[in-house]
Amino acid sequence: MGTITFLGLDCIPLKNNSLELLVTQSVGPRIIRLSLLGAENLLAELPDVMLDCPGTGKMNLWGGHRLWHAPEVKRRTYLPGNQPVTITEIENGLEVVQPTEVQTGIQKSMHITLPDQSATVIIDHTLKNEGIWPVELAPWAITQLKLGGFVVLPQITDIADPDGLQPNRRLTLWPYTDMNSSHIQWGNRYIVVHASVREGALKLGFPNPAGWLAYYLNQTLFVKQATYQAEAEYLDFGSSSECYCNADFLELETLGPQTILEPGQAVSHRETWRLYADVQLEPTEDAIQQIVEALSL
């Protein structure tokens, strides 16, 4: 495996005929670069953005794609992941394993593969309980993207009962989310979030049977998919998909079901990423519907 430096970090490249990734070795597990061949990095680059972790110091976000475990609690969530990781070559990809978190007993790992020569990435995110106590958690896969584009969040449109009288969807809002924000475009089929926040932040979450989230930037469409388990319990009022945006970055997030992880047990959560080049897309529901049908999302 060859090593290159990016944002001051040692990284292992992974690419095929359509796209390229950089996986960090100095810290992680983390994917810090994602692009079509010869194109710009779609992922946010945040070497100087920090979060405070009580009693532990500061966590460097770095940018890119990371694995956390929900629920979000500063003391257990914002642990500095600044130790080197173990990276092993596997068929068509890399396995990345973080040292076990001393504070939680949880070991994070990613199994990253390029299944063919298309612009497709499959990531299996795994949390293993190496401690001595059961831990209640959910895998939480977070992709930080550059500002300037817009997000598409698919909404449930099917009725919940034959008469159409029962509620058919849920939407979770965080306390810092302004319902009147000009950055949120409320639609019946799709909610659009414009990644142009200049101050403050916003966050939305929802159960997502469609399973996909999309981000459009500079004629490139990034789609990430994760299977929704209808009978499972999800944290954050049932949210399996979430979107966060502030003045530095935008995040597309998926969560696995809430689970109690016994000592020695592990749980995995799969995302599939696809990149589409030369896409012409306007942030209207009809235009979005056309691209959804064209791509069979």
VENQUIPE-V588220 format. One line per field, one symbol per residue. phi: phi as a letter, one per 40 degrees, with the letter a starting at -180 (. if undefined). burial: b if it has 16 or more other ideal C-beta (glycine too) atoms within 10 Angstrom, else e. Layout:
BEGIN
phi: ???
burial: ???
END
This chain:
BEGIN
phi: .cbbbafgbcbbcaabcbaabbbcbcahcabbaaacdgbcccccbbcbcbbcbdgbhbbccghgbbbbbcccbdcbcccccbccbcbbcbcgibbbbcddcccbgcbbabbbbbcacccbbbbccbbbcccbbcbcaacabbbcbcchbacbbcbcbcccadcgbccbabbbbcccccccdccbbcbccacbbccbcbagaaabaacbdcgbbbbbafgbbbbbbaccbccccbcffgcbbabbabcbabbbbbbcccabccdgcbbbbbbbbbbbcfcbabcbccccdccccccfc
burial: eeeeebbebebbebebebbbbbbbbbbbbbbbbbbbeeeebbbbbbeebeeebeeeeebbbbbbbbbbbbeeeeebbbbebeeebebeeeeebbbbbbeebeebbbbbbbbbbbeeeebbbbbbbbbbbebeeebebbbbbbbbbbbebbbbbbbbeeeeeeeeeeeeeeebeeeebeeeeebbbebeebbbbbbebeeeebbbbbbbebbbbbbbbeebbbbbbbebeeeeebbbebbbbbbbbbebbbbbbbbbbbbebeeeeebebbbbbbbbeeeebebebeebeebbeeeeb
END
